[in-house]
Amino acid sequence: MLKLFYAPSTCSLATHIALIEAGADYSLVRLSFASDDQRKADYLAINPKARVPALVTEQGVLTETPALLAYVAQRFPAARLAPFDDPFALARVQAFNSYLCSTLHVAHAHRMRGYRWADEPEAIAAMRRKVPESVSGCFDAVERELSGPWVMGDAYTICDPYLFTLAQWLEADGVDPARFPRVLAHRRRCAERPAVQRALAEESGAG
Amino acid sequence: MLKLFYAPSTCSLATHIALIEAGADYSLVRLSFASDDQRKADYLAINPKARVPALVTEQGVLTETPALLAYVAQRFPAARLAPFDDPFALARVQAFNSYLCSTLHVAHAHRMRGYRWADEPEAIAAMRRKVPESVSGCFDAVERELSGPWVMGDAYTICDPYLFTLAQWLEADGVDPARFPRVLAHRRRCAERPAVQRALAEESGAG
């Protein structure tokens, strides 16, 4: 059975949703960032990078959301969560998720994790001030790419739970969601899926 | 034929090397970041994100290094640049590359591109000061993972040209390479490969 180490309100939600969409047999282990669980010895033995998500498989531990999402899609092909038989289509899926990970999530991270990139409180505050603008710029790029009901068009893929997860943070990042009507419609569409509702319930402790 | 838009001394080198390793038929288009080519209208029509690399394929444009590397590996399977038949092994490859893209390259980017995340010159200078420490922290994680001659062990994969490319920047980022003997040995090993030498020669204008 797969075991997902997650923390509420983080990007691990994307993998959690994908596991449910895939019909995977999984268990959850919750970390509390408030208690700094991710830096405790027992978790560092799982993931020395001190981040979530981490997925414990029968063959070992995997990390990094784009890799986990593709793994879930490839391991449970019946769910058709990624077009593994089409190199170009798969690359589009991966490019979208890589952008979310390396650009959009990174822009967002400057609100709460500025200490990763500067020491001075003034610099960290300066980063925080720019988050609404830099995150909005990323969502401009996403908004431009959306046309169908799902990120890749008519097919629901591993791009969708990832975008849904990061779009949870719009308001807290000081971004006006009304600027991004397609992203908002996508967020609502995802929120109606049973897998998303189950993942959110499990993470809230109600599941 | 594939067409790669690249800029010298950027991460596009990784895809360039992979194309050669794969035996792909490709052409190159050089952008000058000094001339801001990446923000000119004709390039924005190719890649509205104003970044390199971009790969023009028969089916359309692809971007984002981890996606391009996996695309090259999947499209040219004879070169065996990624284990597409093994979901766990492929996820390890993708996790490594995703970490390089979203964490190591991002740490590096705070030296020259701090304006993405803050406006004040003092904050941008503060980011620059922390680069040796933050980039070193990323290379600590990489050093810990290296054991074989190549990133994934005995098999040369799409992780190797990507790590080689980012390890080009160690000295300029103010990192002491002697702290990372495995990374250095890997860099030397890569530099001996004909594909790497050809890519560097092509990018220097000597190819």
Interface residues (C-beta under 8 A of the other chain):
Chain A: P48 K49 T57 Q59 G60 L62 T63 E64 T65 P66 A67 L68 A70 Y71 Q74 R75 F84 P87 F88 L90 A91 R92 Q94 A95 S98 Y99 C101 S102 T103 H105 V106 A107 H110 R116 W117 A118 D119 E120 E122 A123 A126 M127 R129 K130 S134 A141 R144
Chain B: P48 K49 T57 Q59 G60 L62 T63 E64 T65 P66 A67 L68 A70 Y71 Q74 R75 F84 P87 F88 L90 A91 R92 Q94 A95 S98 Y99 C101 S102 T103 H105 V106 A107 H110 R116 W117 A118 D119 E120 E122 A123 A126 M127 R129 K130 S134 A141 R144
